[in-house]
Amino acid sequence: MAKKELNNLKKLRKEGLDQHYKDINKELNSDLKAAENYTKMKNFRENKKFNWVSWVSILGITLIGIGLSFGLGYAFKDVASFAPNITSEKRFLDATAFVATAYLCIEILAIFIINYIRNRKAINYFNDKRLRYQKTYTKEEAILIRWRNTITFCLLPFLIFMIIMYTV
């Protein structure tokens, strides 16, 4: 009797997994330009686009990073380990460049964290680890992509600032 119940459970589990994979394959192979997916794709694209909050965030994150670099650079200018034999002004610029590099690394780390979260959400959505790089076309994924792109656009002017600080 126990063997019969065990076989019945195995059969039910196999049927459930087959149905799950059939649903996933149907979603992955569906034509994204089909009429039933039009609103889904339209909402995804609209949520993924930059809006005024994104542009203000780019400006704000970049200005905060530059201000933090100058502020902490001024605080660290008297630390002898930066450059013991040069003038105070040059030490200030070296310390500012050092803090700018650290801030740039933090921004890159934030991009990695956002990508990790997006991949985790895809794993949970598809219930399959192998499909973690597939797009789910949900609102949450579109917002994560928009914030990742926002931080990426913050990197560009801040990278220019950092290069200028190292060359001056």
matplotlib code that plots the C-alpha trace (Angstrom):
import matplotlib.pyplot as plt

x = [0.0, 2.8, 4.5, 1.3, 1.0, 4.7, 4.3, 1.1, 3.0, 5.9, 3.4, 1.7, 5.0, 6.1, 2.8, 3.2, 6.7, 5.7, 2.9, 5.3, 7.9, 5.2, 4.0, 7.5, 8.3, 5.0, 5.9, 9.5, 8.5, 5.5, 5.8, 6.4, 4.9, 1.6, -1.6, -2.0, 1.5, 1.2, 0.1, 2.7, 5.5, 4.2, 4.1, 7.5, 9.0, 7.3, 8.6, 12.1, 12.4, 14.2, 11.9, 12.6, 13.3, 16.1, 17.7, 17.6, 19.0, 21.9, 22.7, 22.2, 24.3, 27.1, 27.1, 27.0, 29.9, 31.9, 31.1, 31.9, 35.2, 36.2, 35.0, 36.7, 39.7, 40.1, 39.7, 42.4, 44.8, 47.0, 47.3, 51.0, 50.5, 49.1, 52.3, 54.7, 57.1, 54.8, 52.8, 49.5, 47.6, 48.9, 48.1, 44.5, 44.1, 45.6, 43.2, 40.3, 41.2, 41.5, 38.0, 36.6, 38.0, 36.4, 33.1, 33.3, 33.9, 30.8, 28.8, 30.0, 29.2, 25.7, 25.3, 26.4, 23.9, 21.0, 21.9, 22.0, 18.6, 17.2, 18.6, 17.1, 13.7, 13.9, 14.8, 11.8, 9.5, 10.5, 11.2, 14.3, 17.9, 18.9, 16.6, 18.0, 19.1, 15.8, 13.6, 10.4, 8.9, 7.4, 7.2, 9.7, 12.3, 11.8, 12.3, 15.5, 16.8, 16.0, 17.9, 20.9, 21.0, 20.7, 23.8, 25.6, 25.0, 26.3, 29.5, 30.4, 30.7, 32.2, 34.8, 35.7, 36.0, 38.2, 40.5, 40.8, 41.7, 44.4, 45.9, 45.9]
y = [0.0, 2.4, 1.6, 2.5, 5.8, 6.6, 5.9, 8.0, 10.9, 10.6, 10.6, 13.7, 15.5, 14.6, 15.8, 19.1, 19.6, 18.8, 21.3, 23.9, 23.4, 23.5, 26.9, 28.3, 27.1, 28.7, 32.0, 31.9, 31.0, 33.3, 36.0, 39.3, 41.3, 39.4, 41.2, 39.7, 40.8, 44.4, 46.0, 44.0, 45.2, 48.7, 48.9, 47.4, 49.9, 52.8, 51.8, 51.2, 54.7, 57.5, 60.0, 63.3, 61.5, 59.5, 62.6, 64.4, 61.3, 61.2, 64.8, 64.4, 61.2, 62.7, 66.0, 64.2, 62.1, 65.1, 67.0, 63.9, 63.6, 67.2, 67.1, 63.8, 64.8, 68.0, 65.9, 63.4, 66.0, 65.9, 62.1, 61.5, 58.1, 59.8, 61.7, 62.7, 64.8, 67.1, 70.3, 70.4, 71.5, 68.5, 66.2, 67.6, 66.7, 63.2, 62.6, 63.8, 61.5, 58.6, 59.2, 59.6, 56.2, 54.7, 56.3, 55.0, 51.5, 51.8, 52.8, 49.8, 47.6, 49.0, 48.0, 44.4, 44.3, 45.5, 42.8, 40.2, 41.2, 41.1, 37.7, 36.4, 37.8, 36.0, 32.7, 33.1, 34.1, 31.1, 28.8, 27.6, 28.6, 28.2, 31.0, 33.7, 35.9, 35.8, 39.0, 38.6, 41.8, 42.8, 46.3, 45.4, 44.3, 47.5, 49.6, 47.7, 48.1, 51.9, 52.3, 50.2, 52.5, 55.6, 54.5, 53.6, 57.1, 58.5, 56.6, 58.5, 62.1, 60.8, 58.9, 62.1, 63.9, 61.2, 61.2, 65.0, 64.7, 62.2, 64.3, 67.7]
z = [0.0, 0.9, -2.4, -4.3, -2.5, -3.2, -6.9, -7.0, -5.3, -7.8, -10.7, -9.4, -8.9, -12.4, -13.9, -11.9, -13.2, -16.7, -16.6, -15.1, -17.8, -20.5, -19.1, -19.0, -22.6, -23.7, -22.2, -23.5, -27.0, -27.2, -29.8, -27.9, -30.8, -30.6, -29.8, -26.3, -25.3, -26.6, -23.3, -21.4, -23.6, -23.7, -19.9, -19.7, -22.1, -20.4, -16.9, -18.3, -19.8, -18.0, -16.5, -14.8, -11.5, -13.2, -14.6, -11.3, -9.6, -12.1, -11.4, -7.6, -7.3, -9.3, -7.3, -4.0, -5.1, -6.2, -2.9, -0.9, -2.7, -2.0, 1.6, 2.5, 0.4, 2.6, 5.7, 4.6, 3.2, 6.3, 6.3, 5.6, 3.8, 0.7, -0.2, 2.6, 0.6, -1.4, -0.7, 1.1, -2.1, -4.0, -1.1, -1.1, -4.8, -4.3, -1.3, -3.4, -6.2, -3.8, -2.3, -5.9, -6.8, -3.7, -4.6, -8.1, -6.8, -4.6, -7.6, -9.6, -6.6, -6.6, -10.3, -9.4, -6.5, -8.7, -11.3, -8.6, -7.4, -10.9, -11.5, -8.2, -9.2, -12.5, -10.8, -8.5, -11.5, -13.7, -10.7, -12.7, -12.0, -15.6, -16.7, -14.5, -17.4, -19.1, -19.0, -17.2, -18.6, -15.3, -13.8, -11.0, -13.6, -15.6, -12.5, -11.6, -15.2, -15.0, -11.8, -13.1, -16.1, -13.9, -11.9, -15.1, -16.4, -13.1, -13.7, -16.9, -15.6, -12.3, -14.2, -16.1, -12.8, -11.3, -14.4, -14.1, -10.4, -11.1, -13.9, -12.1]

ax = plt.figure().add_subplot(projection="3d")
ax.plot(x, y, z, "-o")
ax.set_aspect("equal")
plt.show()
